[in-house]
Amino acid sequence: MKVKPLADRVLVKTEKSESKTASGIIIPETAQEKTQTATVCEVGPGTEKEKITVKVGERVMYDKYAGTSVKIDGEDYLILKNSDIIAVIEG
């Protein structure tokens, strides 16, 4: 299925981040209080007020509770507003 975001929205593939403590205890993503990362899959056309500032393929950071979760072909994605993206990760 192909999903094309509208207006100033961006479709991203979330990255799972399980952390393990030194003693081997796994801290699931839901218990972590940190900024989330994802890869941009599709971008909307933008609006006159809000231009899209990211490109497909870029890794971005966004706040933990931003966006709307969607499942596409069994995979977890997130639809964010362009303004919910706080940084582009380079390198």
Biopython code that builds the backbone (N, CA, C, O; Angstrom):
import numpy as np
from Bio.PDB.StructureBuilder import StructureBuilder

atoms = [
    (1, "MET", "N", (0.837, -1.173, 0.000)),
    (1, "MET", "CA", (0.000, 0.000, 0.000)),
    (1, "MET", "C", (0.883, 1.239, 0.000)),
    (1, "MET", "O", (1.886, 1.286, 0.712)),
    (2, "LYS", "N", (0.524, 2.226, -0.782)),
    (2, "LYS", "CA", (1.277, 3.485, -0.872)),
    (2, "LYS", "C", (0.499, 4.567, -0.139)),
    (2, "LYS", "O", (-0.690, 4.757, -0.395)),
    (3, "VAL", "N", (1.153, 5.270, 0.761)),
    (3, "VAL", "CA", (0.522, 6.337, 1.530)),
    (3, "VAL", "C", (1.246, 7.634, 1.231)),
    (3, "VAL", "O", (2.463, 7.724, 1.396)),
    (4, "LYS", "N", (0.501, 8.641, 0.791)),
    (4, "LYS", "CA", (1.075, 9.957, 0.490)),
    (4, "LYS", "C", (0.487, 10.970, 1.468)),
    (4, "LYS", "O", (-0.711, 11.250, 1.407)),
    (5, "PRO", "N", (1.303, 11.528, 2.374)),
    (5, "PRO", "CA", (0.801, 12.503, 3.339)),
    (5, "PRO", "C", (0.289, 13.770, 2.650)),
    (5, "PRO", "O", (0.761, 14.140, 1.576)),
    (6, "LEU", "N", (-0.667, 14.414, 3.277)),
    (6, "LEU", "CA", (-1.234, 15.653, 2.756)),
    (6, "LEU", "C", (-0.669, 16.855, 3.502)),
    (6, "LEU", "O", (-0.155, 16.728, 4.613)),
    (7, "ALA", "N", (-0.771, 18.011, 2.878)),
    (7, "ALA", "CA", (-0.384, 19.300, 3.461)),
    (7, "ALA", "C", (1.032, 19.266, 4.041)),
    (7, "ALA", "O", (1.984, 18.926, 3.339)),
    (8, "ASP", "N", (1.169, 19.616, 5.321)),
    (8, "ASP", "CA", (2.495, 19.715, 5.949)),
    (8, "ASP", "C", (2.834, 18.482, 6.769)),
    (8, "ASP", "O", (3.515, 18.578, 7.791)),
    (9, "ARG", "N", (2.365, 17.331, 6.327)),
    (9, "ARG", "CA", (2.591, 16.092, 7.078)),
    (9, "ARG", "C", (3.722, 15.263, 6.451)),
    (9, "ARG", "O", (4.012, 15.373, 5.260)),
    (10, "VAL", "N", (4.349, 14.432, 7.294)),
    (10, "VAL", "CA", (5.493, 13.616, 6.889)),
    (10, "VAL", "C", (5.268, 12.199, 7.404)),
    (10, "VAL", "O", (4.931, 12.014, 8.574)),
    (11, "LEU", "N", (5.450, 11.194, 6.542)),
    (11, "LEU", "CA", (5.347, 9.790, 6.935)),
    (11, "LEU", "C", (6.742, 9.290, 7.268)),
    (11, "LEU", "O", (7.652, 9.381, 6.444)),
    (12, "VAL", "N", (6.915, 8.755, 8.489)),
    (12, "VAL", "CA", (8.219, 8.265, 8.916)),
    (12, "VAL", "C", (8.115, 6.830, 9.400)),
    (12, "VAL", "O", (7.074, 6.403, 9.898)),
    (13, "LYS", "N", (9.219, 6.083, 9.245)),
    (13, "LYS", "CA", (9.339, 4.715, 9.757)),
    (13, "LYS", "C", (10.066, 4.823, 11.078)),
    (13, "LYS", "O", (11.225, 5.237, 11.131)),
    (14, "THR", "N", (9.382, 4.449, 12.143)),
    (14, "THR", "CA", (9.978, 4.573, 13.468)),
    (14, "THR", "C", (11.096, 3.563, 13.660)),
    (14, "THR", "O", (11.068, 2.470, 13.095)),
    (15, "GLU", "N", (12.075, 3.944, 14.462)),
    (15, "GLU", "CA", (13.198, 3.067, 14.786)),
    (15, "GLU", "C", (13.001, 2.538, 16.191)),
    (15, "GLU", "O", (12.799, 3.311, 17.127)),
    (16, "LYS", "N", (13.058, 1.242, 16.342)),
    (16, "LYS", "CA", (12.937, 0.621, 17.662)),
    (16, "LYS", "C", (14.239, 0.812, 18.405)),
    (16, "LYS", "O", (15.319, 0.646, 17.840)),
    (17, "SER", "N", (14.133, 1.161, 19.676)),
    (17, "SER", "CA", (15.358, 1.384, 20.455)),
    (17, "SER", "C", (15.231, 0.723, 21.819)),
    (17, "SER", "O", (14.802, 1.350, 22.788)),
    (18, "GLU", "N", (15.602, -0.528, 21.883)),
    (18, "GLU", "CA", (15.627, -1.216, 23.167)),
    (18, "GLU", "C", (17.004, -1.018, 23.784)),
    (18, "GLU", "O", (18.031, -1.254, 23.148)),
    (19, "SER", "N", (17.000, -0.590, 25.008)),
    (19, "SER", "CA", (18.261, -0.399, 25.716)),
    (19, "SER", "C", (18.433, -1.505, 26.744)),
    (19, "SER", "O", (17.466, -1.996, 27.328)),
    (20, "LYS", "N", (19.654, -1.873, 26.944)),
    (20, "LYS", "CA", (19.967, -2.916, 27.916)),
    (20, "LYS", "C", (20.913, -2.328, 28.954)),
    (20, "LYS", "O", (21.905, -1.682, 28.616)),
    (21, "THR", "N", (20.591, -2.562, 30.212)),
    (21, "THR", "CA", (21.457, -2.077, 31.288)),
    (21, "THR", "C", (22.690, -2.965, 31.384)),
    (21, "THR", "O", (22.757, -4.018, 30.750)),
    (22, "ALA", "N", (23.657, -2.536, 32.174)),
    (22, "ALA", "CA", (24.897, -3.296, 32.348)),
    (22, "ALA", "C", (24.633, -4.681, 32.924)),
    (22, "ALA", "O", (25.378, -5.623, 32.653)),
    (23, "SER", "N", (23.575, -4.806, 33.718)),
    (23, "SER", "CA", (23.261, -6.108, 34.323)),
    (23, "SER", "C", (22.388, -6.977, 33.421)),
    (23, "SER", "O", (22.013, -8.083, 33.810)),
    (24, "GLY", "N", (22.059, -6.494, 32.227)),
    (24, "GLY", "CA", (21.306, -7.296, 31.266)),
    (24, "GLY", "C", (19.814, -7.076, 31.267)),
    (24, "GLY", "O", (19.099, -7.773, 30.547)),
    (25, "ILE", "N", (19.310, -6.128, 32.052)),
    (25, "ILE", "CA", (17.880, -5.838, 32.071)),
    (25, "ILE", "C", (17.544, -5.005, 30.841)),
    (25, "ILE", "O", (18.182, -3.985, 30.581)),
    (26, "ILE", "N", (16.537, -5.446, 30.082)),
    (26, "ILE", "CA", (16.124, -4.722, 28.880)),
    (26, "ILE", "C", (15.057, -3.697, 29.252)),
    (26, "ILE", "O", (14.053, -4.024, 29.885)),
    (27, "ILE", "N", (15.294, -2.451, 28.845)),
    (27, "ILE", "CA", (14.335, -1.379, 29.070)),
    (27, "ILE", "C", (13.584, -1.166, 27.757)),
    (27, "ILE", "O", (14.178, -0.693, 26.789)),
    (28, "PRO", "N", (12.288, -1.503, 27.697)),
    (28, "PRO", "CA", (11.548, -1.357, 26.446)),
    (28, "PRO", "C", (11.380, 0.102, 26.042)),
    (28, "PRO", "O", (11.489, 1.009, 26.867)),
    (29, "GLU", "N", (11.113, 0.307, 24.763)),
    (29, "GLU", "CA", (10.962, 1.648, 24.202)),
    (29, "GLU", "C", (9.901, 2.446, 24.947)),
    (29, "GLU", "O", (10.062, 3.650, 25.142)),
    (30, "THR", "N", (8.823, 1.798, 25.367)),
    (30, "THR", "CA", (7.725, 2.502, 26.036)),
    (30, "THR", "C", (8.131, 3.073, 27.388)),
    (30, "THR", "O", (7.489, 4.010, 27.863)),
    (31, "ALA", "N", (9.152, 2.555, 28.013)),
    (31, "ALA", "CA", (9.589, 3.035, 29.323)),
    (31, "ALA", "C", (10.701, 4.071, 29.230)),
    (31, "ALA", "O", (11.089, 4.654, 30.242)),
    (32, "GLN", "N", (11.209, 4.302, 28.045)),
    (32, "GLN", "CA", (12.309, 5.249, 27.884)),
    (32, "GLN", "C", (11.761, 6.662, 27.740)),
    (32, "GLN", "O", (10.777, 6.883, 27.035)),
    (33, "GLU", "N", (12.388, 7.601, 28.396)),
    (33, "GLU", "CA", (11.983, 8.999, 28.321)),
    (33, "GLU", "C", (13.016, 9.776, 27.514)),
    (33, "GLU", "O", (13.776, 10.568, 28.071)),
    (34, "LYS", "N", (13.044, 9.552, 26.219)),
    (34, "LYS", "CA", (14.002, 10.273, 25.402)),
    (34, "LYS", "C", (13.378, 10.593, 24.054)),
    (34, "LYS", "O", (12.320, 10.068, 23.708)),
    (35, "THR", "N", (14.032, 11.443, 23.308)),
    (35, "THR", "CA", (13.564, 11.818, 21.984)),
    (35, "THR", "C", (13.615, 10.609, 21.068)),
    (35, "THR", "O", (14.534, 9.795, 21.162)),
    (36, "GLN", "N", (12.653, 10.487, 20.198)),
    (36, "GLN", "CA", (12.533, 9.362, 19.286)),
    (36, "GLN", "C", (13.192, 9.690, 17.946)),
    (36, "GLN", "O", (13.304, 10.860, 17.580)),
    (37, "THR", "N", (13.628, 8.659, 17.213)),
    (37, "THR", "CA", (14.204, 8.851, 15.882)),
    (37, "THR", "C", (13.435, 8.020, 14.868)),
    (37, "THR", "O", (12.823, 7.006, 15.204)),
    (38, "ALA", "N", (13.481, 8.471, 13.619)),
    (38, "ALA", "CA", (12.784, 7.782, 12.534)),
    (38, "ALA", "C", (13.414, 8.166, 11.208)),
    (38, "ALA", "O", (14.201, 9.109, 11.127)),
    (39, "THR", "N", (13.053, 7.415, 10.162)),
    (39, "THR", "CA", (13.510, 7.705, 8.810)),
    (39, "THR", "C", (12.327, 8.190, 7.989)),
    (39, "THR", "O", (11.257, 7.580, 8.020)),
    (40, "VAL", "N", (12.509, 9.285, 7.251)),
    (40, "VAL", "CA", (11.444, 9.862, 6.437)),
    (40, "VAL", "C", (11.181, 8.973, 5.229)),
    (40, "VAL", "O", (12.103, 8.651, 4.479)),
    (41, "CYS", "N", (9.909, 8.571, 5.035)),
    (41, "CYS", "CA", (9.528, 7.716, 3.911)),
    (41, "CYS", "C", (8.806, 8.486, 2.810)),
    (41, "CYS", "O", (9.047, 8.251, 1.626)),
    (42, "GLU", "N", (7.929, 9.398, 3.193)),
    (42, "GLU", "CA", (7.171, 10.216, 2.248)),
    (42, "GLU", "C", (6.945, 11.582, 2.865)),
    (42, "GLU", "O", (6.886, 11.714, 4.088)),
    (43, "VAL", "N", (6.817, 12.599, 2.024)),
    (43, "VAL", "CA", (6.514, 13.947, 2.513)),
    (43, "VAL", "C", (5.337, 14.513, 1.733)),
    (43, "VAL", "O", (5.147, 14.210, 0.555)),
    (44, "GLY", "N", (4.552, 15.341, 2.412)),
    (44, "GLY", "CA", (3.453, 16.029, 1.756)),
    (44, "GLY", "C", (3.971, 17.217, 0.969)),
    (44, "GLY", "O", (5.163, 17.519, 1.023)),
    (45, "PRO", "N", (3.096, 17.900, 0.237)),
    (45, "PRO", "CA", (3.519, 19.035, -0.581)),
    (45, "PRO", "C", (3.797, 20.310, 0.212)),
    (45, "PRO", "O", (4.387, 21.250, -0.321)),
    (46, "GLY", "N", (3.380, 20.353, 1.476)),
    (46, "GLY", "CA", (3.542, 21.572, 2.266)),
    (46, "GLY", "C", (2.372, 22.510, 2.027)),
    (46, "GLY", "O", (1.498, 22.237, 1.204)),
    (47, "THR", "N", (2.367, 23.610, 2.749)),
    (47, "THR", "CA", (1.330, 24.632, 2.584)),
    (47, "THR", "C", (2.017, 25.978, 2.415)),
    (47, "THR", "O", (3.241, 26.073, 2.508)),
    (48, "GLU", "N", (1.226, 27.021, 2.167)),
    (48, "GLU", "CA", (1.817, 28.350, 2.036)),
    (48, "GLU", "C", (2.464, 28.794, 3.341)),
    (48, "GLU", "O", (3.492, 29.470, 3.329)),
    (49, "LYS", "N", (1.862, 28.413, 4.468)),
    (49, "LYS", "CA", (2.388, 28.809, 5.774)),
    (49, "LYS", "C", (3.494, 27.881, 6.264)),
    (49, "LYS", "O", (4.410, 28.332, 6.952)),
    (50, "GLU", "N", (3.428, 26.598, 5.926)),
    (50, "GLU", "CA", (4.375, 25.599, 6.446)),
    (50, "GLU", "C", (5.031, 24.847, 5.295)),
    (50, "GLU", "O", (4.413, 23.969, 4.692)),
    (51, "LYS", "N", (6.268, 25.183, 4.992)),
    (51, "LYS", "CA", (7.028, 24.489, 3.949)),
    (51, "LYS", "C", (7.648, 23.229, 4.533)),
    (51, "LYS", "O", (8.029, 23.212, 5.703)),
    (52, "ILE", "N", (7.753, 22.177, 3.733)),
    (52, "ILE", "CA", (8.380, 20.937, 4.183)),
    (52, "ILE", "C", (9.896, 21.137, 4.193)),
    (52, "ILE", "O", (10.474, 21.591, 3.206)),
    (53, "THR", "N", (10.532, 20.796, 5.308)),
    (53, "THR", "CA", (11.967, 21.062, 5.460)),
    (53, "THR", "C", (12.813, 19.790, 5.476)),
    (53, "THR", "O", (14.030, 19.865, 5.647)),
    (54, "VAL", "N", (12.183, 18.618, 5.299)),
    (54, "VAL", "CA", (12.928, 17.356, 5.289)),
    (54, "VAL", "C", (12.723, 16.652, 3.957)),
    (54, "VAL", "O", (11.781, 16.947, 3.221)),
    (55, "LYS", "N", (13.632, 15.702, 3.654)),
    (55, "LYS", "CA", (13.558, 14.943, 2.404)),
    (55, "LYS", "C", (13.454, 13.459, 2.710)),
    (55, "LYS", "O", (13.842, 13.004, 3.787)),
    (56, "VAL", "N", (12.930, 12.718, 1.760)),
    (56, "VAL", "CA", (12.834, 11.265, 1.888)),
    (56, "VAL", "C", (14.225, 10.685, 2.111)),
    (56, "VAL", "O", (15.174, 11.058, 1.422)),
    (57, "GLY", "N", (14.349, 9.771, 3.076)),
    (57, "GLY", "CA", (15.614, 9.120, 3.372)),
    (57, "GLY", "C", (16.365, 9.722, 4.545)),
    (57, "GLY", "O", (17.264, 9.082, 5.091)),
    (58, "GLU", "N", (16.021, 10.934, 4.945)),
    (58, "GLU", "CA", (16.704, 11.568, 6.074)),
    (58, "GLU", "C", (16.244, 10.952, 7.389)),
    (58, "GLU", "O", (15.088, 10.552, 7.527)),
    (59, "ARG", "N", (17.169, 10.878, 8.363)),
    (59, "ARG", "CA", (16.817, 10.451, 9.722)),
    (59, "ARG", "C", (16.496, 11.702, 10.520)),
    (59, "ARG", "O", (17.220, 12.696, 10.456)),
    (60, "VAL", "N", (15.402, 11.644, 11.274)),
    (60, "VAL", "CA", (14.944, 12.809, 12.022)),
    (60, "VAL", "C", (14.676, 12.447, 13.475)),
    (60, "VAL", "O", (14.524, 11.275, 13.820)),
    (61, "MET", "N", (14.619, 13.479, 14.328)),
    (61, "MET", "CA", (14.251, 13.335, 15.733)),
    (61, "MET", "C", (12.918, 14.037, 15.938)),
    (61, "MET", "O", (12.660, 15.083, 15.343)),
    (62, "TYR", "N", (12.064, 13.451, 16.791)),
    (62, "TYR", "CA", (10.767, 14.045, 17.095)),
    (62, "TYR", "C", (10.420, 13.740, 18.548)),
    (62, "TYR", "O", (10.971, 12.817, 19.147)),
    (63, "ASP", "N", (9.507, 14.520, 19.105)),
    (63, "ASP", "CA", (9.092, 14.297, 20.486)),
    (63, "ASP", "C", (8.342, 12.981, 20.627)),
    (63, "ASP", "O", (7.683, 12.530, 19.690)),
    (64, "LYS", "N", (8.445, 12.373, 21.794)),
    (64, "LYS", "CA", (7.917, 11.031, 22.048)),
    (64, "LYS", "C", (6.427, 10.894, 21.741)),
    (64, "LYS", "O", (6.016, 9.873, 21.191)),
    (65, "TYR", "N", (5.617, 11.876, 22.076)),
    (65, "TYR", "CA", (4.161, 11.744, 21.923)),
    (65, "TYR", "C", (3.606, 12.448, 20.691)),
    (65, "TYR", "O", (2.394, 12.632, 20.585)),
    (66, "ALA", "N", (4.463, 12.841, 19.764)),
    (66, "ALA", "CA", (4.018, 13.542, 18.553)),
    (66, "ALA", "C", (3.476, 12.557, 17.520)),
    (66, "ALA", "O", (3.859, 11.387, 17.508)),
    (67, "GLY", "N", (2.592, 13.033, 16.664)),
    (67, "GLY", "CA", (2.149, 12.267, 15.509)),
    (67, "GLY", "C", (1.042, 11.261, 15.755)),
    (67, "GLY", "O", (0.534, 11.109, 16.866)),
    (68, "THR", "N", (0.686, 10.573, 14.660)),
    (68, "THR", "CA", (-0.358, 9.559, 14.665)),
    (68, "THR", "C", (0.241, 8.250, 14.180)),
    (68, "THR", "O", (0.818, 8.193, 13.094)),
    (69, "SER", "N", (0.108, 7.195, 14.981)),
    (69, "SER", "CA", (0.639, 5.879, 14.608)),
    (69, "SER", "C", (-0.263, 5.225, 13.571)),
    (69, "SER", "O", (-1.488, 5.267, 13.686)),
    (70, "VAL", "N", (0.354, 4.616, 12.551)),
    (70, "VAL", "CA", (-0.381, 3.864, 11.532)),
    (70, "VAL", "C", (0.378, 2.581, 11.236)),
    (70, "VAL", "O", (1.599, 2.527, 11.382)),
    (71, "LYS", "N", (-0.343, 1.553, 10.821)),
    (71, "LYS", "CA", (0.278, 0.291, 10.445)),
    (71, "LYS", "C", (0.033, 0.120, 8.951)),
    (71, "LYS", "O", (-1.113, 0.117, 8.502)),
    (72, "ILE", "N", (1.118, -0.025, 8.176)),
    (72, "ILE", "CA", (1.032, -0.178, 6.719)),
    (72, "ILE", "C", (1.756, -1.461, 6.352)),
    (72, "ILE", "O", (2.948, -1.608, 6.622)),
    (73, "ASP", "N", (1.040, -2.382, 5.742)),
    (73, "ASP", "CA", (1.601, -3.677, 5.350)),
    (73, "ASP", "C", (2.315, -4.369, 6.513)),
    (73, "ASP", "O", (3.367, -4.980, 6.324)),
    (74, "GLY", "N", (1.740, -4.270, 7.717)),
    (74, "GLY", "CA", (2.302, -4.933, 8.883)),
    (74, "GLY", "C", (3.452, -4.212, 9.555)),
    (74, "GLY", "O", (3.990, -4.708, 10.545)),
    (75, "GLU", "N", (3.843, -3.060, 9.047)),
    (75, "GLU", "CA", (4.959, -2.278, 9.605)),
    (75, "GLU", "C", (4.408, -1.049, 10.328)),
    (75, "GLU", "O", (3.381, -0.499, 9.930)),
    (76, "ASP", "N", (5.093, -0.620, 11.393)),
    (76, "ASP", "CA", (4.681, 0.563, 12.151)),
    (76, "ASP", "C", (5.287, 1.830, 11.561)),
    (76, "ASP", "O", (6.493, 1.915, 11.332)),
    (77, "TYR", "N", (4.424, 2.809, 11.321)),
    (77, "TYR", "CA", (4.832, 4.114, 10.804)),
    (77, "TYR", "C", (4.189, 5.182, 11.665)),
    (77, "TYR", "O", (3.348, 4.896, 12.517)),
    (78, "LEU", "N", (4.599, 6.416, 11.426)),
    (78, "LEU", "CA", (4.058, 7.551, 12.144)),
    (78, "LEU", "C", (3.851, 8.681, 11.149)),
    (78, "LEU", "O", (4.701, 8.934, 10.294)),
    (79, "ILE", "N", (2.712, 9.359, 11.268)),
    (79, "ILE", "CA", (2.482, 10.548, 10.444)),
    (79, "ILE", "C", (2.655, 11.747, 11.367)),
    (79, "ILE", "O", (1.904, 11.926, 12.327)),
    (80, "LEU", "N", (3.659, 12.564, 11.060)),
    (80, "LEU", "CA", (3.990, 13.740, 11.866)),
    (80, "LEU", "C", (3.688, 15.009, 11.098)),
    (80, "LEU", "O", (3.702, 15.016, 9.867)),
    (81, "LYS", "N", (3.415, 16.088, 11.825)),
    (81, "LYS", "CA", (3.395, 17.400, 11.194)),
    (81, "LYS", "C", (4.861, 17.812, 11.037)),
    (81, "LYS", "O", (5.703, 17.440, 11.853)),
    (82, "ASN", "N", (5.155, 18.562, 10.011)),
    (82, "ASN", "CA", (6.525, 19.023, 9.791)),
    (82, "ASN", "C", (7.054, 19.762, 11.027)),
    (82, "ASN", "O", (8.235, 19.655, 11.358)),
    (83, "SER", "N", (6.187, 20.505, 11.700)),
    (83, "SER", "CA", (6.611, 21.274, 12.880)),
    (83, "SER", "C", (6.914, 20.384, 14.092)),
    (83, "SER", "O", (7.552, 20.845, 15.038)),
    (84, "ASP", "N", (6.467, 19.105, 14.084)),
    (84, "ASP", "CA", (6.772, 18.174, 15.174)),
    (84, "ASP", "C", (8.194, 17.627, 15.081)),
    (84, "ASP", "O", (8.719, 17.096, 16.060)),
    (85, "ILE", "N", (8.815, 17.753, 13.918)),
    (85, "ILE", "CA", (10.192, 17.275, 13.730)),
    (85, "ILE", "C", (11.131, 18.324, 14.314)),
    (85, "ILE", "O", (11.083, 19.495, 13.938)),
    (86, "ILE", "N", (11.992, 17.885, 15.245)),
    (86, "ILE", "CA", (12.840, 18.846, 15.942)),
    (86, "ILE", "C", (14.267, 18.926, 15.422)),
    (86, "ILE", "O", (14.970, 19.899, 15.694)),
    (87, "ALA", "N", (14.713, 17.889, 14.658)),
    (87, "ALA", "CA", (16.074, 17.924, 14.145)),
    (87, "ALA", "C", (16.254, 16.868, 13.051)),
    (87, "ALA", "O", (15.534, 15.871, 13.003)),
    (88, "VAL", "N", (17.231, 17.112, 12.179)),
    (88, "VAL", "CA", (17.663, 16.126, 11.190)),
    (88, "VAL", "C", (18.987, 15.579, 11.683)),
    (88, "VAL", "O", (19.871, 16.339, 12.079)),
    (89, "ILE", "N", (19.127, 14.256, 11.662)),
    (89, "ILE", "CA", (20.360, 13.609, 12.128)),
    (89, "ILE", "C", (21.296, 13.433, 10.932)),
    (89, "ILE", "O", (20.944, 12.771, 9.956)),
    (90, "GLU", "N", (22.473, 14.020, 11.010)),
    (90, "GLU", "CA", (23.447, 13.894, 9.929)),
    (90, "GLU", "C", (24.580, 12.967, 10.354)),
    (90, "GLU", "O", (24.984, 12.932, 11.516)),
    (91, "GLY", "N", (25.073, 12.225, 9.382)),
    (91, "GLY", "CA", (26.232, 11.383, 9.650)),
    (91, "GLY", "C", (25.971, 10.014, 10.127)),
    (91, "GLY", "O", (26.909, 9.256, 10.370)),
]
sb = StructureBuilder()
sb.init_structure("model")
sb.init_model(0)
sb.init_chain("A")
sb.init_seg("    ")
for serial, (resi, resn, name, xyz) in enumerate(atoms, 1):
    if name == "N":
        sb.init_residue(resn, " ", resi, " ")
    sb.init_atom(name, np.array(xyz, "f"), 0.0, 1.0, " ", f" {name:<3s}", serial, name[0])
structure = sb.get_structure()
